[in-house]
C-alpha cells in the first residue's frame, strides 16, 4: 500500500534581520524528523511563463501515515530529490484509512 521511501526534514529557525527563517545549510542527517513508507503520486507539471525561467516544475502528491507530524515548512527527500511542502498538510480518511496528504514541488539547487 505504501511502496515508496520518504524522509521528512525540518531545518532550524535562525535570526535574519527583523525576522526568522529556516536554515537549510545544515547536513540532511541533522534535519531528519521522520523516514518511512509512503505513497508518492505525480501531481502535475507546472511551468512559469517568464524569460528568466525556461524550465518546468515537478510537483508530487505524497500520502504519509497518519502519525507523521509534517509541517508546511518542511522538506521531503524522495528518490534522491528534494521537495518543499506546498501549503498545509491535510489529514484525510477515517478509521484505519487515515493518512496525511502533502502537496510538494521540487526544490532547485
Long-range contacts (C-beta under 8 A, 24 or more apart in sequence): 1-39, 2-37, 2-38, 2-39, 2-63, 2-65, 3-37, 3-39, 4-37, 4-38, 4-39, 4-40, 4-78, 4-79, 5-35, 5-36, 5-37, 5-38, 5-78, 6-35, 6-36, 6-37, 6-38, 6-40, 6-62, 6-64, 6-76, 6-77, 6-78, 7-32, 7-34, 7-35, 7-76, 7-77, 7-78, 8-32, 8-33, 8-34, 8-35, 8-64, 8-68, 8-70, 8-74, 8-75, 8-76, 9-33, 9-74, 9-75, 9-76, 9-77, 10-71, 10-73, 10-74, 10-75, 11-73, 11-75, 22-73, 24-75, 28-77, 31-75, 33-69, 33-74, 34-68, 34-69, 34-70, 36-65, 36-68, 37-65, 38-62, 38-63, 38-64, 38-65, 39-63, 40-78, 40-79, 43-103, 46-105, 57-105, 57-106, 58-105, 58-106, 59-86, 59-103, 59-104, 59-105, 59-106, 60-103, 60-104, 60-105, 60-106, 61-101, 61-102, 61-103, 61-104, 62-101, 62-102, 62-103, 62-104, 63-99, 63-100, 63-101, 63-102, 64-89, 64-99, 64-100, 64-101, 64-102, 65-99, 65-100, 66-91, 66-93, 66-98, 66-99, 66-100, 68-100, 70-100, 70-102, 75-107, 76-102, 76-104, 78-104, 81-106, 82-106, 82-107, 82-109, 83-107
